[in-house]
Amino acid sequence: MPVNMNYSRDAQAAPPEPKQTIPVAPEPALVTPPVPPPPVPQPYTPPPANVPQQPEPQPEHKRYMPAFDHEPAPGIPTLGQHQQPKKEVNEAVSQPKESLNDKLKQPKKEVAHILKETPIKDLRKGIGINDRFSFVNELFRGDDVMYERSIKTINGFHILSEAEYWINRELKVKLGWNDTNETVQHFYQLVRRRFS
């Protein structure tokens, strides 16, 4: 195939297109303001001795001027009449104050007092091991079987009066309990809690 040589030569010989240039504005130069020269110090010259110096003017102090120059009319109350006299320091300190202990003290029921009033469903479970030991040794003369039988009998009653009657007849008389003894009073208290 014949190649057109003239075409390729024309393309190679064509001059390049000129480039377009965009004009750029020159950057502004930094301008610094001129610095003034430092002031020249002047030597101190005292004033002449013959000339009297005038004193500097003092500011005027404002004087307190009462709004009323007369005494209040009698019978009209004033603020000064209603003010109470101030106390001296020793009078204020010498008055007894409530102590911190008195402020914090509040009558409260102790947990033990609350527990002493709660009812017991079963007397056997309501008596602690220490109480059981003291009851057996002091009230039942060391007889553990008699203690167990008595607690079982008291638990079987339905009302307090039945239990008290049985305790007075069977235990108090036969074992010789004294009502002033603390252990006897504690036992009675537990029996009352059982029926409350």
C-alpha positions in Angstrom: 0.0 0.0 0.0 1.3 3.3 -0.9 1.6 5.8 2.0 0.9 9.4 1.5 4.2 10.9 2.4 3.1 14.5 1.9 0.6 14.3 4.6 3.0 13.1 7.3 5.6 15.7 6.2 3.1 18.5 6.4 2.2 17.4 9.9 5.8 17.3 11.0 6.6 20.7 9.4 3.7 22.6 10.9 4.9 25.2 13.4 3.7 24.7 17.0 0.9 26.9 18.3 2.0 29.8 20.4 1.3 29.5 24.2 -1.0 32.0 25.8 0.5 33.9 28.7 -1.6 35.4 31.5 -0.4 38.7 32.9 0.5 38.5 36.6 0.4 41.6 38.8 3.7 42.3 40.6 3.6 41.7 44.4 3.4 44.9 46.5 6.5 45.8 48.4 6.3 45.8 52.2 6.4 49.4 53.5 7.5 50.0 57.1 6.5 53.3 58.8 9.4 55.5 59.7 10.6 55.2 63.3 10.9 58.6 65.1 14.2 59.3 66.7 14.3 58.9 70.5 13.8 62.1 72.5 16.9 63.9 73.8 16.9 64.1 77.6 16.9 67.6 79.1 19.0 68.3 82.2 17.0 69.1 85.4 17.1 72.7 86.4 15.7 73.6 89.9 13.3 76.5 90.1 14.9 79.8 91.3 15.0 80.2 95.1 13.4 83.6 95.1 10.0 82.5 93.6 7.6 81.0 96.2 6.1 77.7 95.3 2.4 77.5 95.3 0.9 74.5 97.1 -1.0 72.0 95.1 -4.8 72.3 95.4 -6.2 69.7 97.8 -9.5 68.0 96.9 -12.4 69.3 99.1 -13.8 66.8 101.6 -17.5 66.6 101.7 -18.9 67.1 105.2 -21.7 65.0 106.6 -24.8 67.1 106.7 -27.8 65.5 108.6 -31.0 65.6 106.7 -32.8 66.9 109.8 -31.3 69.4 112.2 -34.0 69.0 114.8 -34.9 66.3 117.4 -37.9 64.0 116.5 -41.2 65.0 117.9 -42.1 63.2 121.2 -44.4 60.2 120.7 -43.1 59.4 117.2 -41.2 56.1 117.2 -37.7 56.2 115.7 -35.3 53.4 114.6 -33.0 54.1 117.5 -35.8 53.5 120.0 -36.5 50.0 118.5 -32.9 48.8 118.6 -32.0 46.5 121.5 -28.8 47.2 123.4 -25.8 45.2 122.3 -24.5 42.5 124.6 -21.0 42.5 126.0 -18.7 39.6 124.9 -18.6 38.1 128.4 -22.4 38.1 128.6 -22.7 36.3 125.2 -20.1 33.7 126.2 -21.3 33.1 129.7 -24.8 32.0 128.7 -25.0 28.2 128.7 -25.6 26.7 125.3 -26.8 23.3 124.3 -23.9 20.9 123.9 -23.4 18.8 120.7 -24.2 15.7 122.7 -27.5 17.2 123.7 -28.3 18.2 120.2 -27.6 14.7 118.8 -29.2 12.8 121.6 -32.6 11.6 120.5 -34.8 9.2 122.4 -34.7 6.0 120.3 -35.8 2.5 121.0 -32.9 0.1 121.1 -33.1 -3.0 118.9 -33.1 -5.1 122.0 -36.3 -3.3 123.3 -38.0 -3.9 119.9 -37.1 -7.5 119.9 -38.4 -8.0 123.4 -41.8 -7.0 122.3 -42.1 -9.1 119.1 -44.3 -12.2 119.4 -42.8 -15.7 119.4 -44.7 -18.5 117.5 -42.7 -21.4 119.1 -41.2 -21.0 122.6 -38.5 -23.6 121.9 -37.2 -21.6 118.9 -37.6 -18.2 120.6 -35.3 -19.1 123.5 -31.6 -18.6 122.7 -28.9 -21.0 123.8 -27.6 -18.8 126.6 -31.2 -18.4 128.0 -31.8 -22.1 127.7 -28.6 -22.8 129.7 -29.5 -20.3 132.4 -33.1 -21.6 132.6 -32.1 -25.3 132.9 -29.4 -24.5 135.5 -31.3 -21.9 137.6 -35.0 -22.7 137.2 -35.1 -26.4 136.5 -32.3 -27.4 138.8 -30.2 -28.8 135.9 -33.0 -31.2 134.7 -32.9 -30.9 130.9 -35.8 -33.4 130.4 -38.1 -31.5 132.7 -37.2 -28.2 130.9 -38.1 -29.7 127.5 -41.4 -31.2 128.8 -42.4 -27.8 130.4 -41.6 -25.9 127.2 -43.6 -28.4 125.1 -46.6 -28.2 127.5 -46.5 -24.3 127.5 -46.4 -24.3 123.7 -49.6 -26.5 123.7 -51.7 -23.9 125.5 -53.9 -21.6 123.4 -54.2 -18.6 125.8 -51.9 -16.9 128.3 -54.1 -17.4 131.3 -53.9 -21.2 130.9 -50.1 -21.1 130.6 -49.8 -18.8 133.7 -52.0 -21.1 135.8 -50.0 -24.2 134.9 -46.7 -22.4 135.5 -47.8 -21.2 138.9 -49.2 -24.6 139.9 -46.6 -26.9 138.5 -43.3 -25.0 138.2 -43.4 -22.1 140.7 -44.7 -24.1 143.6 -42.9 -27.3 143.0 -39.5 -25.8 142.1 -39.7 -22.8 144.4 -39.3 -20.0 142.0 -38.9 -16.4 143.4 -40.8 -13.8 141.4 -38.0 -11.2 142.1 -35.4 -13.3 140.4 -34.3 -11.9 137.0 -34.2 -15.3 135.3 -37.8 -16.0 136.4 -38.9 -12.6 135.1 -37.2 -13.2 131.8 -38.9 -16.6 131.5 -42.3 -15.0 132.2 -41.6 -12.3 129.6 -40.8 -15.0 126.9 -44.0 -16.8 127.8 -46.0 -13.6 127.4 -44.4 -13.0 124.0 -45.5 -16.5 123.0 -49.2 -15.6 123.6 -49.1 -12.0 122.3 
